[in-house]
Amino acid sequence: WVYHEVKSFIGLRNYTGVYKNGYINYIYQNEIKSCDHKFKAGVSLNVDDFNEQYDDETSAYIRDITYLIPGVFGEYTYNSGEKFTVIAGMRVDYNSEYKWLYTPRVHAKLNLTEHAIVRVSAGKSYRTANVITDNFGMLASGRILDIEENLKEEEGYNYGANFTYRFSIAKKDAVFSLDLYRTDFVNQVVVDAVSVDTLIQIYNLNGQSYAQSASVSFDYEVIPNLNIRLAYKFDDVNVTYQNHLQEKPLVARNKALFNIGYTFGKEKWRADFTTQWDGKKKLIYQESYAGDAGKQKYSPDYFIINAQLTKVFKQFELYAGGENLTNYMQENPIISAQNPFDKSFDATEIWGPIMGTRIYAGFRMKIK
């Protein structure tokens, strides 16, 4: 059982909300003749109660609703020794607001060799959008909220695959991993700050929306106690805003990471160094923004460097480090900061760090 209450204001905007949730489920699991075949089945009951209210000078939003969601589910697992495993499952829920919801899911793992593994997954998912609390940061803007009535349940299909290969280079362990994932939305509650300068529009998806990503990583022990990690990720996220399929703002399409860690002095010291690169991000380009701050179409790319040194004792550890050691910061992160109650004010377009170098120290104690 969960009870959560919020009372807050941002400028002239006020939000109060009470969320109550109760959940109970029963699961039965057993084998079918042998441990190669297993199944789970069960029933559940979920109750979500929302009572929230938002208001500003020009608009108001009230939501007082209770979702009663009974459901049944089942899952079958087939395990062929250490070679092949597949898990297939299905949920059927009845939502008092959105009616019947069917959620299939399948996962499979195949050991191609002793060192190579392939995993695949696919399924369907649903989600109830809480438009204010999901996007609380958007209230730090002078724009007017325009929320469509009768927002639908979010619905999408998910697909994914992973390939992992373990091998040796110069008799040292190495791991290569590749991940591919995609989500296609049947319906999505779209938060649109792109189409109209003075509005944040929230409405049901009318068109295509998808997110796909590819990531690759390489881990290697260069010499004893010295490990490196290289990683790269590509994100392609597109949403239909008012009948136009567009790149989603403030999402970096390209990211990369380099990490090196070393343990020395018979594991009495640990050193860690990480640098991360974030590629450019599409900005919410608006002609009406005051000055030049809001008229760039893309942010610059940037690097962040973090480092930490740890001294290990028998019962505790002392550590010290720094974050954002290059002291890189986004310039003028607040658009029209001199006009906090004007529609041009916007503190939501944050694409990079707004805090400079931070130095910290601390200790960890082991309790036996």
Salt bridges, closest charged atoms under 4 A:
GLU5 OE2 - LYS7 NZ 3.86
ASP49 OD2 - LYS20 NZ 3.83
GLU52 OE2 - ARG63 NH1 3.00
ASP93 OD1 - ARG91 NH2 2.72
ASP134 OD2 - ARG127 NH2 2.62
GLU154 OE1 - ARG127 NH1 3.00
GLU155 OE2 - LYS124 NZ 2.82
ASP184 OD1 - ARG182 NH2 2.80
ASP219 OD1 - ARG229 NH1 2.79
ASP235 OD2 - LYS233 NZ 3.89
ASP236 OD1 - ARG253 NH1 2.99
ASP278 OD2 - LYS281 NZ 3.81
GLU317 OE1 - ARG270 NH2 3.18
GLU317 OE1 - ARG364 NH1 3.01
GLU323 OE1 - ARG358 NH2 2.99
